[in-house]
Amino acid sequence: MFNSKSKNAKKEVEAIFNDIQINLENNYKDLAIGARKKAVSRLEELHEKGELSEKDYAKLKVKMDDFTRRMEGYHH
């Protein structure tokens, strides 16, 4: 049985990740930076509240870390 709360939380974070990806593809660095900050904050908040399973959190954290590495040279 799956947890719909976890499913909705995962979809929410993935939507933010999609914003990051689109902004990176279009070279909108400021928007990508803002979306990344939002994603980091929201991912941690949902994890702390227990709305994300450990498995989903681990997978999303790997994606977040990948975006962070890709954006290392972006400063603002």
N, CA, C and O atoms as a Tripos MOL2 file, in Angstrom:
@<TRIPOS>MOLECULE
protein
  304   303    76     0     0
PROTEIN
NO_CHARGES

@<TRIPOS>ATOM
      1 N           0.8420   -1.1760    0.0000 N.3       1 MET1
      2 CA          0.0000    0.0000    0.0000 C.3       1 MET1
      3 C           0.8930    1.2480    0.0000 C.2       1 MET1
      4 O           1.8860    1.3120    0.7260 O.2       1 MET1
      5 N           0.5370    2.2100   -0.8010 N.am      2 PHE2
      6 CA          1.3620    3.4080   -0.8750 C.3       2 PHE2
      7 C           0.7220    4.5440   -0.0850 C.2       2 PHE2
      8 O          -0.4890    4.5680    0.1330 O.2       2 PHE2
      9 N           1.5370    5.4540    0.3230 N.am      3 ASN3
     10 CA          1.1010    6.5960    1.1120 C.3       3 ASN3
     11 C           0.8450    7.7620    0.1640 C.2       3 ASN3
     12 O           1.7730    8.2580   -0.4760 O.2       3 ASN3
     13 N          -0.4010    8.1990    0.0710 N.am      4 SER4
     14 CA         -0.7250    9.2780   -0.8730 C.3       4 SER4
     15 C          -0.0710   10.5920   -0.4660 C.2       4 SER4
     16 O           0.2410   11.4240   -1.3180 O.2       4 SER4
     17 N           0.1360   10.7800    0.8320 N.am      5 LYS5
     18 CA          0.8140   11.9890    1.3000 C.3       5 LYS5
     19 C           2.2440   12.0110    0.7690 C.2       5 LYS5
     20 O           2.7310   13.0460    0.3130 O.2       5 LYS5
     21 N           2.9040   10.8710    0.8320 N.am      6 SER6
     22 CA          4.2730   10.7610    0.3260 C.3       6 SER6
     23 C           4.2880   10.9410   -1.1870 C.2       6 SER6
     24 O           5.1820   11.5870   -1.7330 O.2       6 SER6
     25 N           3.3040   10.3710   -1.8530 N.am      7 LYS7
     26 CA          3.2190   10.4810   -3.3090 C.3       7 LYS7
     27 C           3.0500   11.9380   -3.7240 C.2       7 LYS7
     28 O           3.6960   12.3940   -4.6680 O.2       7 LYS7
     29 N           2.1880   12.6690   -3.0260 N.am      8 ASN8
     30 CA          1.9760   14.0830   -3.3420 C.3       8 ASN8
     31 C           3.2160   14.9120   -3.0440 C.2       8 ASN8
     32 O           3.5530   15.8210   -3.8040 O.2       8 ASN8
     33 N           3.8930   14.6090   -1.9520 N.am      9 ALA9
     34 CA          5.1130   15.3310   -1.5920 C.3       9 ALA9
     35 C           6.1890   15.0910   -2.6460 C.2       9 ALA9
     36 O           6.9000   16.0160   -3.0380 O.2       9 ALA9
     37 N           6.3050   13.8460   -3.1020 N.am     10 LYS10
     38 CA          7.2950   13.5120   -4.1190 C.3      10 LYS10
     39 C           6.9970   14.2520   -5.4220 C.2      10 LYS10
     40 O           7.9100   14.7650   -6.0700 O.2      10 LYS10
     41 N           5.7340   14.3060   -5.8020 N.am     11 LYS11
     42 CA          5.3370   15.0240   -7.0210 C.3      11 LYS11
     43 C           5.6580   16.5100   -6.9080 C.2      11 LYS11
     44 O           6.0950   17.1330   -7.8760 O.2      11 LYS11
     45 N           5.4400   17.0710   -5.7280 N.am     12 GLU12
     46 CA          5.7150   18.4930   -5.5110 C.3      12 GLU12
     47 C           7.2020   18.7950   -5.7150 C.2      12 GLU12
     48 O           7.5540   19.7580   -6.3960 O.2      12 GLU12
     49 N           8.0650   17.9770   -5.1280 N.am     13 VAL13
     50 CA          9.5100   18.1880   -5.2600 C.3      13 VAL13
     51 C           9.9390   17.9610   -6.7050 C.2      13 VAL13
     52 O          10.7630   18.7110   -7.2280 O.2      13 VAL13
     53 N           9.3970   16.9440   -7.3510 N.am     14 GLU14
     54 CA          9.7510   16.6820   -8.7480 C.3      14 GLU14
     55 C           9.3240   17.8260   -9.6570 C.2      14 GLU14
     56 O           9.9900   18.0930  -10.6570 O.2      14 GLU14
     57 N           8.2280   18.5080   -9.3340 N.am     15 ALA15
     58 CA          7.7980   19.6710  -10.1180 C.3      15 ALA15
     59 C           8.8090   20.8110   -9.9740 C.2      15 ALA15
     60 O           9.0980   21.5130  -10.9430 O.2      15 ALA15
     61 N           9.3370   20.9900   -8.7790 N.am     16 ILE16
     62 CA         10.3640   22.0120   -8.5620 C.3      16 ILE16
     63 C          11.6380   21.6300   -9.3150 C.2      16 ILE16
     64 O          12.2910   22.4880   -9.9080 O.2      16 ILE16
     65 N          11.9910   20.3410   -9.2920 N.am     17 PHE17
     66 CA         13.1490   19.8650  -10.0470 C.3      17 PHE17
     67 C          12.9650   20.1410  -11.5400 C.2      17 PHE17
     68 O          13.9160   20.5010  -12.2340 O.2      17 PHE17
     69 N          11.7550   19.9730  -12.0160 N.am     18 ASN18
     70 CA         11.4570   20.2520  -13.4230 C.3      18 ASN18
     71 C          11.7110   21.7310  -13.7320 C.2      18 ASN18
     72 O          12.2480   22.0650  -14.7880 O.2      18 ASN18
     73 N          11.3220   22.6120  -12.8080 N.am     19 ASP19
     74 CA         11.5870   24.0470  -12.9950 C.3      19 ASP19
     75 C          13.0930   24.3030  -13.0900 C.2      19 ASP19
     76 O          13.5470   25.0790  -13.9310 O.2      19 ASP19
     77 N          13.8610   23.6450  -12.2210 N.am     20 ILE20
     78 CA         15.3140   23.8150  -12.2580 C.3      20 ILE20
     79 C          15.8350   23.3850  -13.6280 C.2      20 ILE20
     80 O          16.6020   24.1080  -14.2640 O.2      20 ILE20
     81 N          15.4140   22.2100  -14.0730 N.am     21 GLN21
     82 CA         15.8820   21.6610  -15.3440 C.3      21 GLN21
     83 C          15.5560   22.5840  -16.5130 C.2      21 GLN21
     84 O          16.4090   22.8440  -17.3600 O.2      21 GLN21
     85 N          14.3410   23.0690  -16.5560 N.am     22 ILE22
     86 CA         13.9250   23.9670  -17.6450 C.3      22 ILE22
     87 C          14.7560   25.2450  -17.6280 C.2      22 ILE22
     88 O          15.1970   25.7220  -18.6740 O.2      22 ILE22
     89 N          14.9660   25.7910  -16.4430 N.am     23 ASN23
     90 CA         15.7540   27.0190  -16.3350 C.3      23 ASN23
     91 C          17.2160   26.7950  -16.7190 C.2      23 ASN23
     92 O          17.8390   27.6680  -17.3220 O.2      23 ASN23
     93 N          17.7580   25.6430  -16.3750 N.am     24 LEU24
     94 CA         19.1300   25.3260  -16.7790 C.3      24 LEU24
     95 C          19.2310   25.1820  -18.2960 C.2      24 LEU24
     96 O          20.1720   25.6850  -18.9110 O.2      24 LEU24
     97 N          18.2620   24.4960  -18.8950 N.am     25 GLU25
     98 CA         18.2780   24.2960  -20.3450 C.3      25 GLU25
     99 C          18.1720   25.6070  -21.1060 C.2      25 GLU25
    100 O          18.7250   25.7440  -22.1970 O.2      25 GLU25
    101 N          17.4640   26.5640  -20.5330 N.am     26 ASN26
    102 CA         17.2790   27.8560  -21.1870 C.3      26 ASN26
    103 C          18.2980   28.8930  -20.7310 C.2      26 ASN26
    104 O          18.2150   30.0640  -21.1020 O.2      26 ASN26
    105 N          19.2710   28.4480  -19.9140 N.am     27 ASN27
    106 CA         20.3410   29.3010  -19.4230 C.3      27 ASN27
    107 C          19.8220   30.4770  -18.5830 C.2      27 ASN27
    108 O          20.3970   31.5650  -18.6050 O.2      27 ASN27
    109 N          18.7420   30.2480  -17.8520 N.am     28 TYR28
    110 CA         18.2000   31.2410  -16.9250 C.3      28 TYR28
    111 C          18.8010   30.9670  -15.5510 C.2      28 TYR28
    112 O          18.1690   30.3490  -14.6940 O.2      28 TYR28
    113 N          20.0250   31.4360  -15.3570 N.am     29 LYS29
    114 CA         20.7710   31.0900  -14.1530 C.3      29 LYS29
    115 C          20.1020   31.5970  -12.8770 C.2      29 LYS29
    116 O          20.0220   30.8610  -11.8930 O.2      29 LYS29
    117 N          19.6240   32.8330  -12.8750 N.am     30 ASP30
    118 CA         18.9980   33.3770  -11.6720 C.3      30 ASP30
    119 C          17.7590   32.5780  -11.2760 C.2      30 ASP30
    120 O          17.5450   32.3000  -10.0960 O.2      30 ASP30
    121 N          16.9450   32.2110  -12.2670 N.am     31 LEU31
    122 CA         15.7440   31.4330  -11.9890 C.3      31 LEU31
    123 C          16.1090   30.0230  -11.5230 C.2      31 LEU31
    124 O          15.4460   29.4640  -10.6490 O.2      31 LEU31
    125 N          17.1520   29.4570  -12.1020 N.am     32 ALA32
    126 CA         17.6040   28.1270  -11.6920 C.3      32 ALA32
    127 C          18.1080   28.1520  -10.2540 C.2      32 ALA32
    128 O          17.8400   27.2300   -9.4830 O.2      32 ALA32
    129 N          18.8250   29.1870   -9.8980 N.am     33 ILE33
    130 CA         19.3270   29.3300   -8.5290 C.3      33 ILE33
    131 C          18.1640   29.4340   -7.5490 C.2      33 ILE33
    132 O          18.1740   28.7910   -6.4990 O.2      33 ILE33
    133 N          17.1650   30.2420   -7.8900 N.am     34 GLY34
    134 CA         15.9990   30.3970   -7.0310 C.3      34 GLY34
    135 C          15.2190   29.1040   -6.8780 C.2      34 GLY34
    136 O          14.7930   28.7600   -5.7750 O.2      34 GLY34
    137 N          15.0320   28.3940   -7.9660 N.am     35 ALA35
    138 CA         14.3080   27.1210   -7.9170 C.3      35 ALA35
    139 C          15.0840   26.0890   -7.1090 C.2      35 ALA35
    140 O          14.4880   25.2860   -6.3900 O.2      35 ALA35
    141 N          16.4070   26.1050   -7.2230 N.am     36 ARG36
    142 CA         17.2300   25.1710   -6.4580 C.3      36 ARG36
    143 C          17.1130   25.4350   -4.9610 C.2      36 ARG36
    144 O          16.9880   24.5020   -4.1670 O.2      36 ARG36
    145 N          17.1540   26.7080   -4.5810 N.am     37 LYS37
    146 CA         17.0000   27.0580   -3.1630 C.3      37 LYS37
    147 C          15.6380   26.5970   -2.6420 C.2      37 LYS37
    148 O          15.5270   26.0670   -1.5360 O.2      37 LYS37
    149 N          14.6170   26.8080   -3.4510 N.am     38 LYS38
    150 CA         13.2700   26.3860   -3.0730 C.3      38 LYS38
    151 C          13.2110   24.8660   -2.9200 C.2      38 LYS38
    152 O          12.5980   24.3590   -1.9810 O.2      38 LYS38
    153 N          13.8490   24.1410   -3.8420 N.am     39 ALA39
    154 CA         13.8440   22.6830   -3.8120 C.3      39 ALA39
    155 C          14.5550   22.1560   -2.5610 C.2      39 ALA39
    156 O          14.0570   21.2460   -1.8970 O.2      39 ALA39
    157 N          15.7030   22.7210   -2.2480 N.am     40 VAL40
    158 CA         16.4500   22.2880   -1.0650 C.3      40 VAL40
    159 C          15.5970   22.4880    0.1860 C.2      40 VAL40
    160 O          15.4700   21.5910    1.0180 O.2      40 VAL40
    161 N          15.0270   23.6600    0.2980 N.am     41 SER41
    162 CA         14.2050   23.9830    1.4560 C.3      41 SER41
    163 C          13.0010   23.0580    1.5750 C.2      41 SER41
    164 O          12.7270   22.5120    2.6430 O.2      41 SER41
    165 N          12.2950   22.8920    0.4810 N.am     42 ARG42
    166 CA         11.0640   22.0870    0.4970 C.3      42 ARG42
    167 C          11.3690   20.6110    0.7200 C.2      42 ARG42
    168 O          10.6330   19.9300    1.4350 O.2      42 ARG42
    169 N          12.4330   20.1140    0.1250 N.am     43 LEU43
    170 CA         12.8150   18.7190    0.3030 C.3      43 LEU43
    171 C          13.0980   18.4310    1.7750 C.2      43 LEU43
    172 O          12.6140   17.4400    2.3200 O.2      43 LEU43
    173 N          13.8730   19.2870    2.4090 N.am     44 GLU44
    174 CA         14.1970   19.0920    3.8250 C.3      44 GLU44
    175 C          12.9580   19.2350    4.7020 C.2      44 GLU44
    176 O          12.7750   18.4780    5.6550 O.2      44 GLU44
    177 N          12.1120   20.2070    4.3790 N.am     45 GLU45
    178 CA         10.8880   20.4220    5.1590 C.3      45 GLU45
    179 C           9.9710   19.1960    5.0950 C.2      45 GLU45
    180 O           9.4570   18.7470    6.1200 O.2      45 GLU45
    181 N           9.7710   18.6630    3.9010 N.am     46 LEU46
    182 CA          8.9090   17.4920    3.7530 C.3      46 LEU46
    183 C           9.5070   16.2640    4.4380 C.2      46 LEU46
    184 O           8.7780   15.4350    4.9820 O.2      46 LEU46
    185 N          10.8100   16.1520    4.4100 N.am     47 HIS47
    186 CA         11.4790   15.0300    5.0690 C.3      47 HIS47
    187 C          11.3230   15.1320    6.5930 C.2      47 HIS47
    188 O          11.0190   14.1490    7.2670 O.2      47 HIS47
    189 N          11.5360   16.3310    7.1100 N.am     48 GLU48
    190 CA         11.4170   16.5410    8.5560 C.3      48 GLU48
    191 C          10.0020   16.2800    9.0560 C.2      48 GLU48
    192 O           9.8130   15.7700   10.1600 O.2      48 GLU48
    193 N           9.0070   16.6300    8.2430 N.am     49 LYS49
    194 CA          7.6110   16.4030    8.6220 C.3      49 LYS49
    195 C           7.1940   14.9480    8.4630 C.2      49 LYS49
    196 O           6.1130   14.5590    8.9050 O.2      49 LYS49
    197 N           8.0420   14.1470    7.8380 N.am     50 GLY50
    198 CA          7.7230   12.7430    7.6290 C.3      50 GLY50
    199 C           6.7910   12.5000    6.4600 C.2      50 GLY50
    200 O           6.1920   11.4300    6.3550 O.2      50 GLY50
    201 N           6.6620   13.4830    5.5780 N.am     51 GLU51
    202 CA          5.7730   13.3460    4.4320 C.3      51 GLU51
    203 C           6.4320   12.6210    3.2640 C.2      51 GLU51
    204 O           5.7560   12.2480    2.3060 O.2      51 GLU51
    205 N           7.7370   12.4200    3.3370 N.am     52 LEU52
    206 CA          8.4730   11.6600    2.3200 C.3      52 LEU52
    207 C           9.0260   10.3940    2.9640 C.2      52 LEU52
    208 O           9.5750   10.4380    4.0650 O.2      52 LEU52
    209 N           8.8810    9.2880    2.2850 N.am     53 SER53
    210 CA          9.4870    8.0600    2.7890 C.3      53 SER53
    211 C          11.0030    8.2010    2.6910 C.2      53 SER53
    212 O          11.5100    9.0170    1.9220 O.2      53 SER53
    213 N          11.7100    7.4100    3.4650 N.am     54 GLU54
    214 CA         13.1710    7.4530    3.4270 C.3      54 GLU54
    215 C          13.6890    7.1080    2.0330 C.2      54 GLU54
    216 O          14.6570    7.7010    1.5570 O.2      54 GLU54
    217 N          13.0440    6.1540    1.3920 N.am     55 LYS55
    218 CA         13.4460    5.7280    0.0470 C.3      55 LYS55
    219 C          13.2860    6.8780   -0.9480 C.2      55 LYS55
    220 O          14.1950    7.1550   -1.7310 O.2      55 LYS55
    221 N          12.1290    7.5490   -0.9180 N.am     56 ASP56
    222 CA         11.8870    8.6820   -1.8230 C.3      56 ASP56
    223 C          12.8360    9.8280   -1.5120 C.2      56 ASP56
    224 O          13.3690   10.4630   -2.4220 O.2      56 ASP56
    225 N          13.0460   10.0910   -0.2320 N.am     57 TYR57
    226 CA         13.9530   11.1640    0.1570 C.3      57 TYR57
    227 C          15.3560   10.9020   -0.3840 C.2      57 TYR57
    228 O          15.9940   11.8080   -0.9180 O.2      57 TYR57
    229 N          15.8370    9.6680   -0.2480 N.am     58 ALA58
    230 CA         17.1770    9.3220   -0.7180 C.3      58 ALA58
    231 C          17.2980    9.5290   -2.2260 C.2      58 ALA58
    232 O          18.2990   10.0670   -2.6990 O.2      58 ALA58
    233 N          16.2910    9.1080   -2.9780 N.am     59 LYS59
    234 CA         16.3210    9.2720   -4.4390 C.3      59 LYS59
    235 C          16.2910   10.7490   -4.8250 C.2      59 LYS59
    236 O          17.0350   11.1850   -5.7040 O.2      59 LYS59
    237 N          15.4310   11.5070   -4.1670 N.am     60 LEU60
    238 CA         15.3250   12.9300   -4.4820 C.3      60 LEU60
    239 C          16.5790   13.6830   -4.0570 C.2      60 LEU60
    240 O          16.9830   14.6390   -4.7180 O.2      60 LEU60
    241 N          17.1900   13.2620   -2.9670 N.am     61 LYS61
    242 CA         18.4220   13.8950   -2.4920 C.3      61 LYS61
    243 C          19.5420   13.7000   -3.5090 C.2      61 LYS61
    244 O          20.3370   14.6140   -3.7300 O.2      61 LYS61
    245 N          19.6180   12.5230   -4.1340 N.am     62 VAL62
    246 CA         20.6250   12.2650   -5.1650 C.3      62 VAL62
    247 C          20.4130   13.2240   -6.3380 C.2      62 VAL62
    248 O          21.3740   13.7940   -6.8540 O.2      62 VAL62
    249 N          19.1700   13.4030   -6.7550 N.am     63 LYS63
    250 CA         18.8680   14.3410   -7.8530 C.3      63 LYS63
    251 C          19.2490   15.7660   -7.4520 C.2      63 LYS63
    252 O          19.8130   16.5140   -8.2510 O.2      63 LYS63
    253 N          18.9360   16.1340   -6.2060 N.am     64 MET64
    254 CA         19.2520   17.4750   -5.7230 C.3      64 MET64
    255 C          20.7560   17.6910   -5.7240 C.2      64 MET64
    256 O          21.2340   18.7520   -6.1250 O.2      64 MET64
    257 N          21.4970   16.6950   -5.2810 N.am     65 ASP65
    258 CA         22.9530   16.7970   -5.2680 C.3      65 ASP65
    259 C          23.5070   16.9420   -6.6860 C.2      65 ASP65
    260 O          24.4900   17.6510   -6.8970 O.2      65 ASP65
    261 N          22.8830   16.2760   -7.6550 N.am     66 ASP66
    262 CA         23.3020   16.3930   -9.0490 C.3      66 ASP66
    263 C          23.0940   17.8240   -9.5550 C.2      66 ASP66
    264 O          23.9740   18.3870  -10.2070 O.2      66 ASP66
    265 N          21.9430   18.4030   -9.2580 N.am     67 PHE67
    266 CA         21.6980   19.7920   -9.6570 C.3      67 PHE67
    267 C          22.7160   20.7200   -8.9950 C.2      67 PHE67
    268 O          23.2240   21.6440   -9.6310 O.2      67 PHE67
    269 N          23.0060   20.4770   -7.7390 N.am     68 THR68
    270 CA         23.9660   21.3050   -7.0140 C.3      68 THR68
    271 C          25.3370   21.2480   -7.6830 C.2      68 THR68
    272 O          25.9860   22.2790   -7.8580 O.2      68 THR68
    273 N          25.7810   20.0460   -8.0570 N.am     69 ARG69
    274 CA         27.0710   19.9040   -8.7490 C.3      69 ARG69
    275 C          27.0650   20.6300  -10.0870 C.2      69 ARG69
    276 O          28.0370   21.2980  -10.4400 O.2      69 ARG69
    277 N          25.9730   20.5010  -10.8280 N.am     70 ARG70
    278 CA         25.8760   21.1430  -12.1400 C.3      70 ARG70
    279 C          25.8830   22.6680  -12.0300 C.2      70 ARG70
    280 O          26.2680   23.3620  -12.9720 O.2      70 ARG70
    281 N          25.4580   23.1820  -10.8830 N.am     71 MET71
    282 CA         25.3370   24.6280  -10.7180 C.3      71 MET71
    283 C          26.4630   25.2220   -9.8750 C.2      71 MET71
    284 O          26.3360   26.3510   -9.4020 O.2      71 MET71
    285 N          27.5490   24.4990   -9.6760 N.am     72 GLU72
    286 CA         28.6360   24.9740   -8.8150 C.3      72 GLU72
    287 C          29.1660   26.3370   -9.1980 C.2      72 GLU72
    288 O          29.5010   27.1230   -8.3120 O.2      72 GLU72
    289 N          29.2580   26.6490  -10.4650 N.am     73 GLY73
    290 CA         29.8140   27.9270  -10.8980 C.3      73 GLY73
    291 C          28.8240   29.0780  -10.8940 C.2      73 GLY73
    292 O          29.1860   30.2100  -11.2170 O.2      73 GLY73
    293 N          27.5870   28.8030  -10.5340 N.am     74 TYR74
    294 CA         26.5640   29.8530  -10.5390 C.3      74 TYR74
    295 C          26.6220   30.6000   -9.2040 C.2      74 TYR74
    296 O          26.5460   29.9990   -8.1320 O.2      74 TYR74
    297 N          26.7530   31.8880   -9.2960 N.am     75 HIS75
    298 CA         26.8130   32.7040   -8.0750 C.3      75 HIS75
    299 C          25.8310   33.8340   -8.1760 C.2      75 HIS75
    300 O          25.6230   34.4240   -9.2370 O.2      75 HIS75
    301 N          25.2330   34.1200   -7.0420 N.am     76 HIS76
    302 CA         24.3250   35.2740   -6.9880 C.3      76 HIS76
    303 C          23.9470   35.5480   -5.5780 C.2      76 HIS76
    304 O          23.1880   36.4800   -5.3120 O.2      76 HIS76
@<TRIPOS>BOND
     1     1     2 1
     2     2     3 1
     3     3     4 2
     4     3     5 am
     5     5     6 1
     6     6     7 1
     7     7     8 2
     8     7     9 am
     9     9    10 1
    10    10    11 1
    11    11    12 2
    12    11    13 am
    13    13    14 1
    14    14    15 1
    15    15    16 2
    16    15    17 am
    17    17    18 1
    18    18    19 1
    19    19    20 2
    20    19    21 am
    21    21    22 1
    22    22    23 1
    23    23    24 2
    24    23    25 am
    25    25    26 1
    26    26    27 1
    27    27    28 2
    28    27    29 am
    29    29    30 1
    30    30    31 1
    31    31    32 2
    32    31    33 am
    33    33    34 1
    34    34    35 1
    35    35    36 2
    36    35    37 am
    37    37    38 1
    38    38    39 1
    39    39    40 2
    40    39    41 am
    41    41    42 1
    42    42    43 1
    43    43    44 2
    44    43    45 am
    45    45    46 1
    46    46    47 1
    47    47    48 2
    48    47    49 am
    49    49    50 1
    50    50    51 1
    51    51    52 2
    52    51    53 am
    53    53    54 1
    54    54    55 1
    55    55    56 2
    56    55    57 am
    57    57    58 1
    58    58    59 1
    59    59    60 2
    60    59    61 am
    61    61    62 1
    62    62    63 1
    63    63    64 2
    64    63    65 am
    65    65    66 1
    66    66    67 1
    67    67    68 2
    68    67    69 am
    69    69    70 1
    70    70    71 1
    71    71    72 2
    72    71    73 am
    73    73    74 1
    74    74    75 1
    75    75    76 2
    76    75    77 am
    77    77    78 1
    78    78    79 1
    79    79    80 2
    80    79    81 am
    81    81    82 1
    82    82    83 1
    83    83    84 2
    84    83    85 am
    85    85    86 1
    86    86    87 1
    87    87    88 2
    88    87    89 am
    89    89    90 1
    90    90    91 1
    91    91    92 2
    92    91    93 am
    93    93    94 1
    94    94    95 1
    95    95    96 2
    96    95    97 am
    97    97    98 1
    98    98    99 1
    99    99   100 2
   100    99   101 am
   101   101   102 1
   102   102   103 1
   103   103   104 2
   104   103   105 am
   105   105   106 1
   106   106   107 1
   107   107   108 2
   108   107   109 am
   109   109   110 1
   110   110   111 1
   111   111   112 2
   112   111   113 am
   113   113   114 1
   114   114   115 1
   115   115   116 2
   116   115   117 am
   117   117   118 1
   118   118   119 1
   119   119   120 2
   120   119   121 am
   121   121   122 1
   122   122   123 1
   123   123   124 2
   124   123   125 am
   125   125   126 1
   126   126   127 1
   127   127   128 2
   128   127   129 am
   129   129   130 1
   130   130   131 1
   131   131   132 2
   132   131   133 am
   133   133   134 1
   134   134   135 1
   135   135   136 2
   136   135   137 am
   137   137   138 1
   138   138   139 1
   139   139   140 2
   140   139   141 am
   141   141   142 1
   142   142   143 1
   143   143   144 2
   144   143   145 am
   145   145   146 1
   146   146   147 1
   147   147   148 2
   148   147   149 am
   149   149   150 1
   150   150   151 1
   151   151   152 2
   152   151   153 am
   153   153   154 1
   154   154   155 1
   155   155   156 2
   156   155   157 am
   157   157   158 1
   158   158   159 1
   159   159   160 2
   160   159   161 am
   161   161   162 1
   162   162   163 1
   163   163   164 2
   164   163   165 am
   165   165   166 1
   166   166   167 1
   167   167   168 2
   168   167   169 am
   169   169   170 1
   170   170   171 1
   171   171   172 2
   172   171   173 am
   173   173   174 1
   174   174   175 1
   175   175   176 2
   176   175   177 am
   177   177   178 1
   178   178   179 1
   179   179   180 2
   180   179   181 am
   181   181   182 1
   182   182   183 1
   183   183   184 2
   184   183   185 am
   185   185   186 1
   186   186   187 1
   187   187   188 2
   188   187   189 am
   189   189   190 1
   190   190   191 1
   191   191   192 2
   192   191   193 am
   193   193   194 1
   194   194   195 1
   195   195   196 2
   196   195   197 am
   197   197   198 1
   198   198   199 1
   199   199   200 2
   200   199   201 am
   201   201   202 1
   202   202   203 1
   203   203   204 2
   204   203   205 am
   205   205   206 1
   206   206   207 1
   207   207   208 2
   208   207   209 am
   209   209   210 1
   210   210   211 1
   211   211   212 2
   212   211   213 am
   213   213   214 1
   214   214   215 1
   215   215   216 2
   216   215   217 am
   217   217   218 1
   218   218   219 1
   219   219   220 2
   220   219   221 am
   221   221   222 1
   222   222   223 1
   223   223   224 2
   224   223   225 am
   225   225   226 1
   226   226   227 1
   227   227   228 2
   228   227   229 am
   229   229   230 1
   230   230   231 1
   231   231   232 2
   232   231   233 am
   233   233   234 1
   234   234   235 1
   235   235   236 2
   236   235   237 am
   237   237   238 1
   238   238   239 1
   239   239   240 2
   240   239   241 am
   241   241   242 1
   242   242   243 1
   243   243   244 2
   244   243   245 am
   245   245   246 1
   246   246   247 1
   247   247   248 2
   248   247   249 am
   249   249   250 1
   250   250   251 1
   251   251   252 2
   252   251   253 am
   253   253   254 1
   254   254   255 1
   255   255   256 2
   256   255   257 am
   257   257   258 1
   258   258   259 1
   259   259   260 2
   260   259   261 am
   261   261   262 1
   262   262   263 1
   263   263   264 2
   264   263   265 am
   265   265   266 1
   266   266   267 1
   267   267   268 2
   268   267   269 am
   269   269   270 1
   270   270   271 1
   271   271   272 2
   272   271   273 am
   273   273   274 1
   274   274   275 1
   275   275   276 2
   276   275   277 am
   277   277   278 1
   278   278   279 1
   279   279   280 2
   280   279   281 am
   281   281   282 1
   282   282   283 1
   283   283   284 2
   284   283   285 am
   285   285   286 1
   286   286   287 1
   287   287   288 2
   288   287   289 am
   289   289   290 1
   290   290   291 1
   291   291   292 2
   292   291   293 am
   293   293   294 1
   294   294   295 1
   295   295   296 2
   296   295   297 am
   297   297   298 1
   298   298   299 1
   299   299   300 2
   300   299   301 am
   301   301   302 1
   302   302   303 1
   303   303   304 2
@<TRIPOS>SUBSTRUCTURE
     1 MET1         2 RESIDUE 1 A MET
     2 PHE2         6 RESIDUE 1 A PHE
     3 ASN3        10 RESIDUE 1 A ASN
     4 SER4        14 RESIDUE 1 A SER
     5 LYS5        18 RESIDUE 1 A LYS
     6 SER6        22 RESIDUE 1 A SER
     7 LYS7        26 RESIDUE 1 A LYS
     8 ASN8        30 RESIDUE 1 A ASN
     9 ALA9        34 RESIDUE 1 A ALA
    10 LYS10       38 RESIDUE 1 A LYS
    11 LYS11       42 RESIDUE 1 A LYS
    12 GLU12       46 RESIDUE 1 A GLU
    13 VAL13       50 RESIDUE 1 A VAL
    14 GLU14       54 RESIDUE 1 A GLU
    15 ALA15       58 RESIDUE 1 A ALA
    16 ILE16       62 RESIDUE 1 A ILE
    17 PHE17       66 RESIDUE 1 A PHE
    18 ASN18       70 RESIDUE 1 A ASN
    19 ASP19       74 RESIDUE 1 A ASP
    20 ILE20       78 RESIDUE 1 A ILE
    21 GLN21       82 RESIDUE 1 A GLN
    22 ILE22       86 RESIDUE 1 A ILE
    23 ASN23       90 RESIDUE 1 A ASN
    24 LEU24       94 RESIDUE 1 A LEU
    25 GLU25       98 RESIDUE 1 A GLU
    26 ASN26      102 RESIDUE 1 A ASN
    27 ASN27      106 RESIDUE 1 A ASN
    28 TYR28      110 RESIDUE 1 A TYR
    29 LYS29      114 RESIDUE 1 A LYS
    30 ASP30      118 RESIDUE 1 A ASP
    31 LEU31      122 RESIDUE 1 A LEU
    32 ALA32      126 RESIDUE 1 A ALA
    33 ILE33      130 RESIDUE 1 A ILE
    34 GLY34      134 RESIDUE 1 A GLY
    35 ALA35      138 RESIDUE 1 A ALA
    36 ARG36      142 RESIDUE 1 A ARG
    37 LYS37      146 RESIDUE 1 A LYS
    38 LYS38      150 RESIDUE 1 A LYS
    39 ALA39      154 RESIDUE 1 A ALA
    40 VAL40      158 RESIDUE 1 A VAL
    41 SER41      162 RESIDUE 1 A SER
    42 ARG42      166 RESIDUE 1 A ARG
    43 LEU43      170 RESIDUE 1 A LEU
    44 GLU44      174 RESIDUE 1 A GLU
    45 GLU45      178 RESIDUE 1 A GLU
    46 LEU46      182 RESIDUE 1 A LEU
    47 HIS47      186 RESIDUE 1 A HIS
    48 GLU48      190 RESIDUE 1 A GLU
    49 LYS49      194 RESIDUE 1 A LYS
    50 GLY50      198 RESIDUE 1 A GLY
    51 GLU51      202 RESIDUE 1 A GLU
    52 LEU52      206 RESIDUE 1 A LEU
    53 SER53      210 RESIDUE 1 A SER
    54 GLU54      214 RESIDUE 1 A GLU
    55 LYS55      218 RESIDUE 1 A LYS
    56 ASP56      222 RESIDUE 1 A ASP
    57 TYR57      226 RESIDUE 1 A TYR
    58 ALA58      230 RESIDUE 1 A ALA
    59 LYS59      234 RESIDUE 1 A LYS
    60 LEU60      238 RESIDUE 1 A LEU
    61 LYS61      242 RESIDUE 1 A LYS
    62 VAL62      246 RESIDUE 1 A VAL
    63 LYS63      250 RESIDUE 1 A LYS
    64 MET64      254 RESIDUE 1 A MET
    65 ASP65      258 RESIDUE 1 A ASP
    66 ASP66      262 RESIDUE 1 A ASP
    67 PHE67      266 RESIDUE 1 A PHE
    68 THR68      270 RESIDUE 1 A THR
    69 ARG69      274 RESIDUE 1 A ARG
    70 ARG70      278 RESIDUE 1 A ARG
    71 MET71      282 RESIDUE 1 A MET
    72 GLU72      286 RESIDUE 1 A GLU
    73 GLY73      290 RESIDUE 1 A GLY
    74 TYR74      294 RESIDUE 1 A TYR
    75 HIS75      298 RESIDUE 1 A HIS
    76 HIS76      302 RESIDUE 1 A HIS
